[in-house]
Amino acid sequence: MFHRLGRFTYRHRRVIPVAAVGLMAVMLGLSIPLGGQLSAGGFSVPGSQSQRATELLAKYFGAAKTQLLLVYRSPSANAASPAVQRAVDRSFSRLAQRPQVASVLDYSNTKDPVFIGAKGHDTFAVINLRLGETAATNQLASLQSYIARPAGLHMWVTGAPAIDALYNSALEQQLKRAEVIALPVSLLLLLLVFGSVVAALLPLLIAGLAVPTALAVIGILAAHFGMSIFVTNVATIIGLGLAIDYSLFFVKRFREELGQAGVAGAVEAATASAGKAVAISGTAVAVGLSSLTLFPASALRSMGIGGVVVVACTLLFALTALPAILSVLGTRINKFSIRRSLHRASRPADHHSSFWGWVAERVMRHPVLIALPTVVVLLVAGTPFLSLRLSTGSSVSEIPQGPARTGYALLNHAFPQAGGVDDMGLVVAYRQSLRGRLSASQEVQLAGYLSRLRAIPGVEALQGVLTPPPGMGQAGYLHLLQLAPSQRPTAVNRYIASNVAGPIAQVEVADSYGPDSKAGAALVGHIRAVAGPPGTTALLTGGAAQSVDFINAFAATIPWAVLLVVAVTMLVLFLTFGSVVLPIKAVLMSMISISAAFGAMVWIFQQGHLSNILGFTAPGSITATDPVLMFAIIFGLSMDYEVFLLTRIRERYLETGDNRRSVAEGLAATGGVISSAALIMITVFAAFALGHVLDIQILGVGMAIAVAVDATLVRGVVVPALMRILGDANWWAPRGVRSWISRLGFYEDSKSEMERKPV
C-alpha cells in the first residue's frame, strides 16, 4: 500500500503541493464565516448532582447565566459606611442600566453583612448578567467601559468572564512567545541536523500547512460543539512536534535512498518505510488522544477531538505533500548545504562507526547489568506520582497574573463568611409545585434539616428560604411564608420568589474552604450524607460540589481510557510487526517513560520544586486534566520512536536473521535522527512552558522530560538490552496468525523468517 502511495505522489508531484496549499486556504476561508468561539469551563459532568441542581436553579429561578464581581478596598475600615457605598453604587450605575444586566446585588441594596469584608476594608458587588459565559467574555471590554473607578477606593473586576478573558490573553501571549522561540531555534537545530537550508525548511513547511488547517477545522467544530480555549495551544504543541518528527524520519530515509535508487525510487522507498512508520505512529498518537473523548467533561472531549484533528492533518500533509515536494526537489534537497559530504551518496553508516551503534553493542554485551539499574532509576524517579493530588484547577495560584486574579484572591481572603466567591448552593426539590409557599409542617421539616447541616463543622452560615429579609422578624416572616402569594405584601412576594419557585426551594451554604481543597471536598461529602426533608431530594452544587463530581467521574473513566489506548496500540503494533512480544514490550517501555515524566510533574509543580526558576506558585495539586492529557500525548509520541526504530530493526532482521546485529544496525541507522527529533521536540515543548498559564507549563515541562527520557535512556539503552535478552523471541507469534497477517499485507515477511524458530 505504501509503495503505491509513494508512486502516486511521485506521478502527481506538481499537483499535490498546490492542492495542499489550496486545502489550507479553503479551510482558513471557511473558518471565518463558519467558525465558533472557543470557551472556558467545560468541566461540569452531565447527570451529576451538581449539574442537576444547576439546571433546576436555571429553570425555575432564571438564574443569572454568569456574573461580574466588582471588588472594592477602602484605605479605612469603613466599607459599610454610606459614603463608601454611594461611591460603590455610582461606579456601576451606568452598567446597571445596560440590557445585558439582569440585577445587581451589594451591601447598599441588601444590607447583608456578607458583602462587607472580615476586617471592614473591603466590599463587593455582584452584577448578574443575561449573557452566557462565552458571550460575556467576548463583551467584557464593552461592559467594563460602563464602570467608573470610584475616587478613594481600589477596584478590581473579576468573576468568570474576567478570568476567562485573562486566560485567553495569557494563552495567546504564551502561544506567540512559544512560536517566536521555538520556530527559529528549531530551524537552527534542523539546519545542524540536515546540513542544508532546503532540507531544514521542510519540517517547518509541513507544520505550516498542518497546524493552520487543523486550527481552522477546530474553529468550525467550535460552532457546533463546545471547544476549550486550551485546544489552540495543545493542538499547536502536537502539530508542530509531529510535523518535525515525521519530516525528519521521511527526509532521512529519502536521502539514504537517493544515491542508490534515483528520485522516483527514493520517494517510493521512503514512503514504504518511513511513511509506513509515520502512519503507524500517527495512528498511535490519534488513539491516545481519542481516549479523551471517553471523559464526560466537554473540555477534555474537545481537547481529544482537537488533538485527533491536528494528527490527521499532519499525517495527511506528511504522507502526500512531503513526498511530492521531495519528488520535485530531488537532489536539490541538499541545496545551500553547510556540509560537503551531503553531495555524496548518503547510505547509513556501518553500526561500528555510529555512536548509537556503539552504544547498542556495549549495552548488548551486558544487557541485564546495564538495563536493570536504568529501569530502577526511572521507576524511582516516578515515585513522587504516588502522592499526586488532583484538582479542577480552581485555586488562585493557577490563574494567570492580572487584575481578575487579584480581585478573585481578595474575595477568597477577605470574605470567609461568604465562602469567598464560591459558596455552595443547596436545592431542595419537592415532588409537587410549592405554589410560592411552604406549609407549617414543611417549614418545621426544612428547619430540622438545616439545623442538622449547621451542626456540620465547616458550615458557617445557611441563608435562603427560611431566612427573613432585612428588617423583618423570624416569626412574622415564617407566618407570611405559609400564606398564598395573593395574601402577602408585594415586597415580601419578591423576596420569597427569589428562594421558592416551582417545586424547589434554595439555600446558600457559606463555608471558608476553597473549592479544590480537601476540606471543601470533605464538607461536600458530609452535607450530601444528610438526608433531606421527607418527600424531597436535596441536591448540592457550587464550586466544591462540582469539583467533587468532576474528580469522581474522572477517576471512574481513567481505567477505561488507559485500557483503550493500550489495547488498540498493541493491536496496531501486532498487525504491523506480526509479533506478540514487541507490542507488550513497546507498551512497557512507554509506561516507564510516562512514569518518570509524571514523577517529575508532581515533584516540580505540585510540591513546588523549581518554582522560582519556572516562575509559578505551587498550588499543592495538579489539575486533573493535565496527567490524562500528558498520558494521551506522551504515549502516542513514544510510539513514534518505537515504531521508527523497530521498523528499521525489522528490515535488518528480515535480511540477516541475526537479532543482535539487527538491533545494533537498526539503532545505528535511527538513533541519530531519533535523538535529533527529540532535541527539537524538547525545544518546542520547553518554549510552551515559558508562560504564565500553569496547565500549559505543566504540559510543556512534563512532555519535554518524557521525550528526553524516552529518546535516550529508554530507546537507546533499555530497548536494545531487552531485545538482546529476548533474542529471536522478539519476533514470535503463532504460525497461523502470522501467516494471516502477512496475507493482509500489513508487514513484510519472508520464507526464512516464517520458518525461523525462537531461541
Beta strands, then each sheet from edge to edge (+ up, - down):
strand 1: 66-73
strand 2: 101-105
strand 3: 122-129
strand 4: 154-158
strand 5: 390-391
strand 6: 424-430
strand 7: 461-464
strand 8: 500-501
strand 9: 504-510
strand 10: 536-541
strand 11: 622-623
sheet 1: 2+ 3- 1+ 4-
sheet 2: 5+ 11+
sheet 3: 7+ 9- 6+ 10-
sheet 4: 7+ 9- 8+
end
